[in-house]
């Protein structure tokens, strides 16, 4: 069963030079066409080169979403990339869907999908010894990618990673 991703996990990890964590943790990642468009891989943007290389290597793979009616229904509450990622994940019975946005995660879970996001991927990598500091990578996400994370959640993740209480 494949893993399907929305734009945010792919783009944010690419921007901070950690895109390879997706391949290490999941092998192959499927993205719908709308996510490929949102990634704007042909432009010279932060992370674009890493995403292009992953697509060329074939472990990041674009899949067409056929159920456009369900995509349109989900677009009442979600952007197109999130909607297509959820519909693709349902269709292929994905073992997991990678989403960061709260509403997308809520809807995916209501459809019976297992959900993770960039923070879960980073926490797992830290636990497996692939990252020396979760705190440092979260700071990089904030600074380079403009990633928003509540202070309480950040502190909880850092505690879970065994990196202490201080900020």
N, C-alpha and C positions, 0 to 999 in steps of 0.2 A: 504494500500500500504506500502510495506516495505521500509526501508532505507538500502542502500548498502554502504559498506565502503571499501576503499583501506587500505593498510598496515599502512601508516603514521599516520592517526588520532588515530587508535587503539593503535599502539605501543607507540607513543609519550605520549598519555594520560596515558597509563599503567605505563610508566617509571616514570612519575611525580606523580603517585598515584591518578590520576583523571579519571580513566576509567569509574567510575560510572556515570560520567556526560553524557556519551552516553546513558546509560539506562534511566537516569532521563529525558533526552530531547527527546528521540526517542522510548523508549520501547525496541523493538527488532531490532537488527542489523544483516544484512546478509553480509557474506563475501564469496567470491569465494575460491575454493580450492587453487589457486595460492597464495592468500593472507595468508591463513592458513600456507602454506609452508614458506612464507617469514617471518611470525611471529616467526617461530622456537620455538613453545611453549614447545617442549619436552626438550629443552636445559635450562640450568640455567643461563638465561640472565636477565638484568634489565627489569622488566615488565612482564616476562613470567608467573609468578605465578598468577598475576591478570588476564591475558588473559586466562590461563587454567581454573581458577575459573568461568569466564564469559561463557566459552564454556560448562563447566559442568553444570552450572545453566540454560543453554539453551537460554539466552537472546542474546548471540553472537552465530550465527548459520551459519554453512558452507553449501553452496549451490553449486551444480555442474553447470558448464556453458556448455551448449550444442553446441552453435554456434562457433565452433573452427575456422571456416573460417574467421569470423569477428574478432575474437581474433588475428589471424595471421596478418590480414590487419592492425589492430591498433598497433601491435607490431613493425611496421616500425618506429613509433614515440614514443612508450611508452614501459615500462617494462611489463612483463606478468601480474603481479598483477593489475596494473592500467587498462590494456586492459580487463582483465576478469571482474573487478569491473564495468567498463562501459558497457560491453556487458550484464552482469547480470542485471544491473540497467535498461537498455533499455528493456530487455526481460520481466521483472516483472513489468514494468511501475512504478519503484520506485518513491516515493514522493521526494526523495533526494539521491544524491550520495556524499559521503564524500571523498574528494581528496585534497591534499595539493600542488602537483606539478603543475606548471604553464601550461605545455602543456596538461596534462591530464584534467585539468579544462577547458581549451579552447575547447578541443575536446568534452568533455561531454556537455558543453553548446551548441556547434554547433549541437549536436544530440537532443537538446531540454530538457536536464536534468537540474534540479535545483541542484546547487552545493554549498557545504559548506566545510570548513576544520577545522582543530584544532583551529585556531584563532577565527573563527566564533563561534565555540562551547564554547570557553572560554569567549568570549565577552558576549554571551547570558547568560552564567552561572553567570557572574559578574552582569549583569543587573537584573537578577532574585534573587540576593543576596546569591547565592551559593558559591561565592568566595569573600574573603575580599579584595583582591588586584589582579587586572589583571597584573599590572607591575611585581609583585613578581612571579606570575605563568609563565609569559613570560621569566623572568630571569632563572627560574628553567628549563624551556624547553631548553633554550640555553645551560645552564651548564650541566645538566644531560643527555639530549637527543641529544645535538649537533644540535638543530633546528636552521635553518637560517631564519632570518627575517630582511628585510631592515629597517634601522633606521627611515625612513620617515613613513613606514607603522606602525611600533611599536608606534611612537609618535601619529599617527592618532588614533590608537586603544585605547591608553591610554586616549586621549582626549575624545573619544566616551564613554569610561567607566566612565568619570567624575573624573579622577584621576589627572588632572592638566597637565602642560606642561613639567615639568622638567624630566630628564632621570634618 
